[in-house]
Amino acid sequence: MAIANRIKQNLTGASLIRLVADEGLQMRQQSDKPVWDLSIGNPVYEPPQEFRNAIIDFLRQDSSGYHRYMPNNGHLSARAAVAQQLEKELGWDSISPDCVMMTVGCAGGISLTLKVLLDPGDEVIILSPYFVEYKFYIEGHQGVPVVVPSTPEFQLDIAAIEQALTTQTKAILINTPNNPTGVAYNKESITQLSDLLRAHKDKTGKVVYLLNDSPYYKLMYDESSYVDPLKHYEHTILMTSFSKSLSIPGERIGFVFASPTCEDLESFVPAMAFASRVVGFVNAPALMQHVIPKLVSLPTHVNEYKAKLERLGGALKEAGYEMVWPDGTFYLFPKAPGGDDMAFFHALKEHRVLVVPGSGFGWPGHFRISYCVDDSVIEHAIPAFEAVAKQFLS
Ligand SMILES: Cc1ncc(COP(=O)(O)O)c(C=O)c1O
């Protein structure tokens, strides 16, 4: 089939993640022995009982009309519930539901936001190590990704970001707390970035939007240490979802919230609704929009993930691995012993343990562990990590 060259190139670019998935598939096909798979960020927990109850209650009641098309930004009941929850979280008064757009997961929200903001050739700064899909989203909407490395502590390198800013910069796309590092940006990073973007506007007259891709903000190990960009920079747009916090990534429900102080907010909202139609999402799933108002304030499995981190991260440290300790998420991004993440990946694979080499995130020499797995996977993987560390460190 004559697939577009751009897609062919993207498929080649995504090959490292594919390599891990293919290796896992092959290992499972070739042997009945289990594979200890720490490569995928798929929550191990079932959704909360309240989620099931809300669906069952909804199906039992008269839901006439609810399954039809709706305004593209979503049902008012869902947007109002999200707006109310944001008021509590941010300590803000009267957030209008019009600043909220219900989306097909967080990915759907990122894609729509970029479609709405980018003219061909507009630049979007992303920070390495980055979520693999960013380049594809940006290029897919005719933008140009500009990669800026983070500091060794995985904070923002403000001087490097300053160097990367041009009159073509439309947005900076950050992810806090971060996949793959698990680290959240501290107050210094966020305030300095906000000051830098304001200074850039003063100098060039151009607003740079701060896009916060934040599907893990409910998974902070110390909730109070989350520095919310919305509180620091007026042109911030939050893109998030319930995928990780409620363990429902397959249900594809999330939202975009544009700060009420965002430049051009009046055009942004109808533009998002239009973009949703033309990319073919049309609207977020109706059933999920119905149940979300009952679920927005539910607690997450953050303590359980923290216990998994302490067990696995503790064992890795003891075995000699070096890492920046995560603030949240369910990812850990240690240095690959010996420095070659591909060699490390293959050595670990010999023990039937799968992780993702850091090269896949634009950060070679490290590897990502997803510890959103059953405790038994962690217990089986630890001896393999210990053995491979000995192999590379001795
Ligand atoms: C950083 C980041 N952004 C966005 C997404 C997409 O989230 P969703 O499944 O809600 O679309 C993910 C999923 O793993 C992610 O890690």
The ligand as an SDF file (V2000), in Angstrom:
LIG
                    3D

 16 16  0  0  0  0  0  0  0  0999 V2000
    3.2540   12.3130   29.2510 C   0  0  0  0  0  0  0  0  0  0  0  0
    2.0250   11.7350   28.6690 C   0  0  0  0  0  0  0  0  0  0  0  0
    1.1870   12.5280   27.9960 N   0  0  0  0  0  0  0  0  0  0  0  0
    0.0550   12.0580   27.4530 C   0  0  0  0  0  0  0  0  0  0  0  0
   -0.2800   10.7300   27.5660 C   0  0  0  0  0  0  0  0  0  0  0  0
   -1.5540   10.2500   26.9430 C   0  0  0  0  0  0  0  0  0  0  0  0
   -2.5440   10.0710   27.9270 O   0  0  0  0  0  0  0  0  0  0  0  0
   -4.0020    9.5740   27.5340 P   0  0  0  0  0  0  0  0  0  0  0  0
   -3.9750    8.0900   27.5320 O   0  0  0  0  0  0  0  0  0  0  0  0
   -4.9040   10.1140   28.5770 O   0  0  0  0  0  0  0  0  0  0  0  0
   -4.3100   10.1040   26.1960 O   0  0  0  0  0  0  0  0  0  0  0  0
    0.5560    9.8570   28.2520 C   0  0  0  0  0  0  0  0  0  0  0  0
    0.2400    8.4350   28.3360 C   0  0  0  0  0  0  0  0  0  0  0  0
    1.0290    7.5990   28.7060 O   0  0  0  0  0  0  0  0  0  0  0  0
    1.7460   10.3730   28.8320 C   0  0  0  0  0  0  0  0  0  0  0  0
    2.5920    9.6040   29.5110 O   0  0  0  0  0  0  0  0  0  0  0  0
  1  2  1  0
  2  3  1  0
  2 15  2  0
  3  4  2  0
  4  5  1  0
  5  6  1  0
  5 12  2  0
  6  7  1  0
  7  8  1  0
  8  9  2  0
  8 10  1  0
  8 11  1  0
 12 13  1  0
 12 15  1  0
 13 14  2  0
 15 16  1  0
M  END
$$$$
